[in-house]
Each structure stands twice: as C-alpha cells, then as structure tokens.
C-alpha cells in the first residue's frame, strides 16, 4: 500500500504532538510543513523528515491528507479549501469561531467524499472513554457539574487575544462543550451569565444546561482561577453514586450509602495516550485506510461551535438559548 502523504498547515506546539505520533505510523509519510513563520516550519520538518512548503497551495498539491494546526481564527478558510480540493482533513478544534463559518466548513466537508475529522482529543482519553462506558452500562446519569478553568491568559501571550483564539471559550473550554454532547447527548437549552475581571473579554462564565434526554448540568469556566488541580473536572451524579473525572489523570467513583470510593488512575500512561492524541491520530488514519466515517465528524465540530456561541449569546442578551430543531 502506498503511504498516505500528510501535510501540516501550522507548525506550533500541537502540530509537533501530532507529527511525533504520525512519524511512528508506518502507513503514513509526513511530506510537507507550512507555517507563516518559516523557522517553525523548518524546525518541525527537520524533526520528522519532511519538506518545508512555501505556501498552502504547495501543501495541498503534494499531500493526500492535511492537518490544520493554525491558530483558531485561521481554521475556516483552509479547512474549506482542503475539503474542496478533496483532501482528507484533520482540523484542530475549534472547527471555526462563529456559527456561520462552522456552517460553511460543515457544508464543504459534507460535499467531500474524503474523511474530515475534528480534533476533540478528550473523547479518546481513557478517563473519558471509561466514564462514557460507565454511564451507558452501569450508572445512568441524572445531573452533572463540569468545570474547565485556566490559571491565566498570559502564557503563551496569544491565548489572551480574541483575534487569535476567537474568545476565551473557543480556546480550551470548547472541549467541555463537546464532552457534554459526547457523554449526555444533545443540548436542549442553555442559560448563561458571564463577567469580566482580569482581561478585556468576558473571562468568567456560569451556565445551566438541559439535555434532550432530561439530564441537567452546570458548567463553570474561569480564565483567572490559578492552576489549582484539577482545573478540568467532570462530576456526574447517578442513583446513589458519583463519578468524578479529574483532568485526564484519574476517575473516582463512589456508590451506595457508606461513602466508600474507588479510584482508577491513568497517571502511568504517556501524555499522548492519556490525553487521547495517540488514539485520535490513529483513528484518523484508520478512517482513511478503511474508508470509514470520521470518529469526530464535521457535524460534531459544528455543534461544539454552536454551543459556545449559544453561551456567548445568552450572556449578551440575558436570555435562554433554546435548540428548537436539530440541524
């Protein structure tokens, strides 16, 4: 079998994570890397034996599959272009930073006959995969609390620039919007409030979600909460039971009336596996080789953008957002 030629658009940190994993996959060849900062492209290219491409067009012309690892607000146009050029696409989250742009990407992906996968890596993390299994098989949930905090928006410096991130919720918190759909199903309503404390944008959010299946959940996300572990936490409440995911490190659950609990630790796993990066990259290549649907689809990417936008809208107008119909 001919190797799948992979091209990278963007050569920052997350591109290095994916490239390191893909370089060990015998089914692929990392062929080219492009970045607006040539030095970054050169560094990543050297590490994986790829060529430096001088333009987006050059990457598209020489590769079968494209990893879009540019800054958040730069995803839309290159994702559409790659899909229209009939390339397999792995687009890092967020797929876009507005509902309108996410809809454009979704339309292009649906018209293509190639794989289009969105980088919501937490779906593949062992902690969350096990949590989902438990909720489906043994602990049907009735409510939940989700937290996704940052310690600051200072390092790296671009993380506090909405022109690059699209807004605080689009940077890291969007993972939790996707995770709630993954665990609990479609969202029916959102009521949110927000405030600004340290930064020019809204940097602190509280929201109440209801789901089509009847479950309700709260979400808290603060941009200046300090780096107190765990800054990412999902608590799910079942019948005389609580299951808690603490970042991607461990899963703790207690059931019955006596308060005893069991902890499953994932700390011994390498970060790329613990955080699901290894599994999502393998799933992308598997889908290409097998002609199978993407593990995280463009529709999933669209829905996470829609939910982020719904929170911003609820904060802006002070009213509840309601999902009147499925798209």
N, C-alpha and C positions, 0 to 999 in steps of 0.2 A: 504494500500500500504506500502510495506517495504521502510524504509527510505534509501535514497542514501547516501552511506558512502563516505565521502570526505577525501582525504589525501593531506597534504601540503608538497611540497618539497621546502624548503626555508622558513625562519621564520622572515624575516625583516619587514620593515615598511608596504610595500604594502600587504604582507601576512596578517598582522594584520587588514588592512582595509577590505579585502575580508572575512576574518574569522569572523569579527564582524558582517558583513551583513549576512553571511550564517548561523551564530548561531541563527538568528531570523527567519529563514525559516523552517517551520515545516516539510517540505519534505525531509530535509537532516539531517545528523549527521556528525559532524566533528570528524573523528575517530582517525586520527594519524597525527603527525607532525614530519618532519625530517629536521635537519639543521646541517651543519658541526660544528657549534658552539652549543653545547648541551644546554648551558644556554639560548640561544634564543628559542630553541625548547621547553624547559621546561616552559619558560615564556608564550609563545603563547598557549601551551597546557593547562596550568592552567586557562587561561582566557576564554577558550571555552569548557573545559571539555573533552579534547582529550588525547590520549596516546602519549607518546614520542616514536617515532620509531628510531631504531638504524641504519637503512640502507634504501636506496632507495628500495631495494627488499622487505623489510618488509612493506613499504607503499603500494607498488603495490600488495602485496599478500593479504592485508586486506581491500582494498578500491575499490569502483566502479568508482570513478572519481578522477582525480588528478589535483591540482592547481600547476603549475610550477612557482614559485616565487623566483627562484635562481637568481644570477647575470646574466646579459645579455649574456655573453660569455659561460655560462653553460647551456643554454636552449636546444641546439640542441640534445645532446645525450639522455637526459632524456625524451625529447618530443618524439623522435623516439622510445625509449624503451617503454614508456607508450602506444603509439599508437599500437605498435607491440603486446603488452600484452592485447590489446583490452579493454583499459580503456577509458572512456570519459576524454578529456583533455581540461583544460583551461590553455593556455600558455600566460604568460605575454609578452608584447612587449619587445624587438623585437623577432620575432619567431626564428631568427638566426642572426648572424653578418657577414654573407657572402652569396652571391647568391648561391654558391654551397651547403652550409649547409641548406639554406632555401629550396632549391630544394629537398634535402634528406628528410626534415621534411614534405614537401608537399606530396611527394610520399608515405611516411608512413601513413600520415593522409588519403589520398585518398584510400589506400588499406584497411583501417579500416572501420568497419561498425558502429563506435561509433562517438559521437559528438566531434569535435575538434574546439575550439573557441580561437581566439587571442585577447589579452587584449588591444584593441584600444578603451579605455573608452570614448573618446571625441565624438564618433559617437552617444552616448546615452545622452550626456549632453543636457539639454533643450535648451541652446543657439544655439547649432549647429543643433539640430533637427529642431528647428523653422527656422533657416537660410536655411536649405535644403528645407523645405516646401515652403518658400517664393520664392526661386529660381525656383522651379518646377512649382509653381502655378501662381505666380503673377509678378515676376521680373526675367525674363530670363537674365542671365549674359553675358557680353561680355569680361570682363577682371577683374583682381583681384590683390591684393597685400597681401602677407602673411608674418607675422613676428613671429619668435619664438626665443627669446633671453634668455640667462641666465645672472645672475649678476656676477657669478664667478664659477670656478670649484675647489673650495677649501673645501666646506662643503656640504655633507659629503666628507671625503677625497678621497674615491674611485671614485667619479664622474669625477675626472681628470685623471684616469688611464685607457687608452685604452685596457689594458689587461682584464679589468673587464667590461667596457662599450662597447667595440668594436669600439670606436671612438665617438667623440662628437655628431655627427648627429644621432647615434643609440640610444642615451640616451633619450632625450626629443623631439628633433626636428622631429624624425620619426613620431610622432603623426601628424604633419602637412603634411607630405607626404601622409599618409593615408587619412587625412581630405580632401586634394585636390582631390584625387580619388573619395572620398565619395560625394563631392559637385559638381565636374566638369567632372568626367568621366576619361577615360584612357589618360595617358600622351603619346604624340607623340614624342616630342624632349625636351632635356634639354641642356642648355649651362650655365656652371657654372665657377666661379672664386673663389679662396679661398686664405687665407693668415694666417700667424701665428704671434701672438703678445705677449700674456701672457704665453702661455703654449707650451709644446714640440710638440703637434699635431696641425694640421690645426684647427684654432678656430674661423674663421670668413668666412662666405660664402655669396655670392650673386648669384642668379640663375634666368634664364629666362626659363619658361615652356611654351610649346604649347600643346594643347589638341586635341584629335581626332575630337571633335565637333567644333573646330575653336577658342575656347577661348584661351587667353594667360594670363599668370600670372607671377609675380615676387615673389621670396622668399628671405628673408634676415634672417640670423641666426648668432648671435654673442655670444661667450661664456663669454665675459667680459664687458657686456653692463651696469652694475649696475642693481639694482632691481627697475627700473622705471616702474610704472604701465602704461599701460598694457604690460607686457613682451611677452604676446601672443595676437596677433591681426590678424583678417582676415577682409580685406576690399574688398567688391565686388561691381563692378560698372555695372549698368544696364542702361536702357534708361531713362535719366534724373533722375537717382536715385543712391544712395549709401547706402549700408547696411554694418554695422560695428559690428563685434563680438569682444568684449573686454574681453579677457580671458573667463572664464565661468560665468562672473558676469552680463553682460548686452548685449543687442542687440539694436543698434541705427540705425534708417533708416530715410533718407530724400528723398522725391520725389517731382517732379515738379520743378518750376523755382524760387520759392520765398525763398528757404533755410530753411523752417520750418522742424523740425525733431521730431521724436517720439522715446522715449526710453522705452524698456521693461527690467526691472531689475529682476535678479534672486537671488539677494543677500540674500533674506529671506529664501532660501532653505538651508537645511543642506548640508555640503560639499559632502557627499557621494552621494547625489542625484544631486546636482548642477554639479558635475564633471562626473556623469554618472556611477559611480561604482555600485550603488544600481541597476540600470537598467540592466547593463551588467551581473551582477551575477544572477539576476532574469531570464534574457534571456537564460543564460547557463542552468540553472536548468529546465526552461520551455522546452528547446530543448530536454533534456534527457527524461523528463516525456512524452512529446508529440511525441517523435520520429521524430522531425523536424530538418531541417538543422540549422547549427550554424548561429547566427546573423552576426558574423565576421569570415569568413572562413579561412582555411589554405592558400587558394589562395590569399585572401586579405593580409594575413601576408607576403606571398611570394612577392607580388607586392610592398609593402612598403619597404622591404629589397632591392628589385631590384632598386627602385628609389633612395634610399640612396646611394647604390653602384654606380649608374649612376652619381650622383653628384660628388662623390669622383673620379671617372674615368675621368669625364670631366675636373675637376681641374687638375688631374695628367697629362693628355695628351694634355690639352689645346684645345680640340676639342669637337664638339657637340655629345651628345648621342642621338641615334635615335631608337625608338621602331619599328623595322621592321615588327614584327608579334606578334600576341597575343599567349601566351602560353596556 
